[in-house]
Amino acid sequence: MREMLIVPKSGAGMLSLGLGLLGLAVLLVVVAAASGQGGWAVLAVASVVTAIFIFTGLFTVGPNDAKVLQLFGDYRGTVREPGLRWVNPFYTKRRISLRVRNFESERLKVNDLAGNPIEIAAVVVWRVVDTAEALFHVDDFTDFVHVQSEAALRNLALNYPYDPHVDGEIALRSHTAEVAEHLKTEIQDRLVQAGVDVLEARISHLAYAPEIAHAMLQRQQASAVIAARQKIVEGAVGMVEMALDRLSHQKIVELDNDKKAAMIGNLLVVLCSDRGTQPVVNASKS
């Protein structure tokens, strides 16, 4: 079932007619009281009943709102044009908001691609674009959006690791834009039958589960230390190579293989040590 847009007649004229009938009813009551004839009173009652019938068909539509019209259970159309409108008084009218909405999911505890337990939550921004599908294809479209979004979030966590283990691997923590786009697409695929358009979906909370958080923190710290040490060693080797080349090129001192090995060892200790080095003075007698 797809949405059918209708534009009913303006309610201003019908409102004026209903008010006129009420005024006529008051006048007829006065005439009936003055003349003592019951026929005028009957006409007054008929005018009031007709006015109430007319007022029943009046309704208003606000900006970014819609009214879904049904006649004895049959869908007759959706009114999106704002203002005072009038339709058949036997129509039932259900209001549905077209405004942009958002919600934050619960913090879910799931396993990532590597099997590590993590906590994850997401913010989803959405709106209704087809009122007929939203009301008639699912039981409660708001609850449907929440449940399907959390299901998509669980499935997303199973497809990515928390941290990248190899270069170029897409992970939850390091590739937020790619992960957010994947999450938005998966939620949209699940909600298309409910007449809902997903405008944005992004992870709002991401952390290791408490039982492994400390161990994973130590692992991250160790990885950072190893990476830093690797950079230090690469730089130290380059500096030693540069020092030996300059000593040899400028002929400052002649070094045999043993002296070069000793010098390389001393320079690497000085450059790679994480503590301040202290010189040792050779005081031996020649």
C-alpha positions in Angstrom: 0.0 0.0 0.0 1.4 3.4 -1.1 0.5 6.8 0.1 -2.2 8.7 -1.8 -2.1 12.5 -1.4 -5.5 14.3 -1.4 -6.3 18.0 -1.0 -9.7 18.4 0.6 -11.7 21.6 0.4 -10.9 24.5 2.8 -12.8 24.3 6.1 -13.4 28.1 6.3 -16.7 27.9 4.4 -18.0 24.9 6.2 -17.1 26.5 9.5 -19.1 29.6 8.6 -22.0 27.4 7.6 -22.0 25.6 10.9 -21.8 28.8 12.9 -24.7 30.2 10.8 -26.8 27.1 11.5 -26.1 27.6 15.3 -27.2 31.2 15.0 -30.3 30.1 13.1 -31.1 27.5 15.8 -31.0 30.3 18.5 -33.3 32.4 16.4 -35.7 29.5 16.0 -35.8 28.9 19.7 -36.7 32.5 20.3 -39.4 32.3 17.7 -40.7 29.1 19.2 -40.8 30.6 22.7 -42.7 33.7 21.4 -45.2 31.9 19.2 -45.7 28.8 21.4 -45.5 26.5 18.3 -43.4 23.3 18.7 -42.5 23.2 15.0 -40.0 26.0 15.3 -38.3 24.1 18.2 -38.0 21.0 15.9 -36.3 23.1 13.2 -33.9 24.5 15.9 -32.9 21.0 16.9 -32.4 20.0 13.3 -30.2 23.0 12.8 -28.1 22.1 15.8 -27.7 18.5 14.7 -26.7 19.6 11.2 -24.1 22.1 12.6 -22.6 19.3 14.8 -22.4 17.0 11.8 -20.6 19.8 9.8 -18.2 20.5 12.7 -17.3 16.8 12.9 -15.8 17.0 9.4 -13.5 19.9 10.3 -9.8 19.2 11.1 -6.5 21.1 11.1 -3.2 20.0 9.6 0.0 21.6 11.1 3.3 22.2 9.3 5.2 18.9 8.9 2.2 17.0 10.0 -0.2 14.7 8.0 -3.7 13.3 8.6 -4.5 9.8 7.3 -8.1 9.4 6.3 -10.1 6.2 6.5 -13.7 5.4 5.8 -15.0 2.3 7.7 -11.5 0.9 7.7 -10.7 1.6 4.0 -7.7 3.9 3.4 -8.9 7.0 1.4 -5.8 9.2 1.3 -3.4 11.4 3.2 -3.7 15.2 3.7 -0.4 17.0 4.0 -1.5 20.5 3.1 -1.5 22.6 6.3 -4.6 24.6 7.3 -8.2 24.1 8.2 -9.8 21.4 6.1 -13.2 19.7 5.8 -14.0 16.1 4.7 -16.8 13.6 5.0 -17.7 13.6 8.8 -17.7 9.7 8.7 -13.9 9.7 7.9 -11.6 8.8 10.7 -8.5 10.9 10.9 -5.2 9.8 12.3 -2.4 12.3 12.9 1.2 11.3 12.0 4.3 13.6 12.3 6.6 14.1 9.3 9.2 15.9 11.4 12.8 14.7 11.7 13.3 12.5 14.8 16.2 10.9 16.4 17.0 8.4 19.2 20.0 6.8 20.9 19.9 3.1 21.2 20.7 1.2 24.4 24.3 0.2 25.0 24.4 -3.3 23.5 27.0 -5.9 24.6 28.1 -7.9 21.5 31.1 -9.6 20.1 33.2 -8.0 17.4 34.6 -9.8 14.4 37.5 -11.1 16.5 35.2 -12.4 19.2 36.0 -9.7 21.8 33.0 -8.5 23.9 32.4 -4.8 23.3 29.8 -2.2 24.3 28.2 -0.3 21.4 25.4 2.2 20.9 24.3 4.4 18.0 22.3 7.6 17.2 19.8 7.3 14.4 18.1 10.2 12.7 15.0 9.4 10.7 11.6 10.6 9.5 8.4 9.2 7.9 8.2 9.6 4.2 5.2 7.4 3.4 2.3 7.6 5.9 0.4 4.7 4.5 3.3 2.2 4.8 4.1 3.6 8.3 0.6 3.0 9.6 -0.5 -0.1 7.7 2.6 -2.2 6.9 3.9 -2.4 10.5 2.1 -2.5 13.9 4.0 0.4 15.5 6.4 2.1 13.3 8.2 3.9 16.1 8.9 0.7 18.0 9.8 -1.0 14.7 12.5 1.7 14.0 14.0 1.2 17.4 14.1 -2.6 17.3 15.4 -2.9 13.7 18.1 -0.2 14.4 19.4 -2.2 17.3 19.3 -5.4 15.3 21.3 -3.7 12.5 23.8 -2.4 15.1 24.4 -5.9 16.5 25.0 -7.2 13.0 27.4 -4.3 12.2 29.5 -5.1 15.3 29.9 -8.8 14.1 31.3 -7.7 10.8 34.2 -5.5 12.0 36.9 -5.8 14.6 37.2 -3.2 17.3 40.8 -2.2 16.3 42.5 -2.9 13.0 45.0 -5.9 13.2 46.5 -5.4 9.8 47.2 -2.3 7.7 44.2 -1.2 5.7 41.6 -3.2 7.7 38.4 -1.4 8.4 37.6 -1.3 12.1 35.0 0.2 14.3 37.3 2.6 16.1 39.5 3.7 13.3 37.1 4.0 10.3 34.1 5.9 11.7 32.9 7.3 8.4 32.9 4.0 6.6 31.2 2.2 9.5 28.6 5.0 9.9 27.7 4.7 6.2 27.4 0.9 6.5 25.2 1.3 9.5 22.9 3.8 7.8 22.6 1.5 4.7 21.7 -1.5 6.8 19.1 0.3 8.9 17.5 1.8 5.8 17.2 -1.6 4.2 15.4 -2.9 7.2 13.1 0.1 7.5 12.1 0.7 3.8 8.9 -1.4 4.3 7.8 1.0 7.1 7.9 4.1 5.0 10.9 5.5 6.9 13.9 7.4 5.6 17.1 7.2 7.6 19.0 10.5 7.4 22.0 9.6 9.5 23.3 6.8 11.7 26.5 6.9 13.7 28.1 5.2 16.6 27.7 7.2 19.8 29.4 4.8 22.3 32.1 2.2 21.7 34.2 0.5 24.3 35.5 -2.9 25.3 33.4 -4.8 27.8 34.5 -4.2 31.4 35.8 -7.8 31.9 38.4 -7.4 29.2 38.9 -3.6 29.2 42.0 -3.7 31.4 43.7 -6.4 29.3 42.9 -4.6 26.0 44.3 -1.3 27.5 47.5 -3.1 28.3 47.6 -4.5 24.7 47.1 -1.1 23.2 49.8 0.4 25.4 52.2 -2.4 24.4 51.4 -1.9 20.7 52.1 1.8 21.2 55.4 1.1 22.9 56.5 -1.3 20.2 55.6 1.2 17.5 57.5 4.0 19.2 60.5 1.7 19.8 60.5 0.8 16.1 60.6 4.4 15.1 63.4 5.1 17.6 65.5 2.2 16.3 65.0 3.2 12.7 66.1 6.7 13.5 69.1 5.5 15.6 70.4 3.3 12.8 70.2 6.2 10.4 72.1 8.5 12.7 74.8 5.9 13.3 75.2 5.3 9.6 75.4 9.1 9.0 78.0 9.4 11.8 80.3 6.7 10.4 80.0 8.1 6.9 81.0 11.6 8.0 83.9 10.3 10.1 85.1 8.3 7.1 84.5 11.1 4.6 86.2 13.8 6.6 89.0 11.5 7.8 88.7 12.6 11.4 89.7 9.2 12.7 90.6 5.8 11.3 88.4 3.1 12.7 89.0 -0.6 12.2 86.1 -3.1 12.4 86.4 -3.7 16.2 86.3 0.1 16.9 83.4 0.5 14.5 81.5 -2.2 16.3 82.2 -0.7 19.7 81.2 2.8 18.5 78.0 1.5 16.9 77.1 -0.3 20.2 77.7 2.8 22.2 75.7 5.1 19.9 72.8 2.7 19.8 72.7 2.5 23.6 72.7 6.3 23.8 70.1 6.8 21.2 67.7 3.9 22.0 67.8 4.1 25.8 64.7 5.4 27.5 66.9 6.8 30.4 69.7 9.3 30.5 73.1 7.7 29.8 76.2 8.5 31.8 79.6 8.6 30.2 82.3 6.2 31.5 85.8 7.8 31.5 88.6 5.4 30.5 91.3 6.1 33.1 93.5 3.1 32.3 97.3 3.8 31.8 98.6 3.2 28.4 
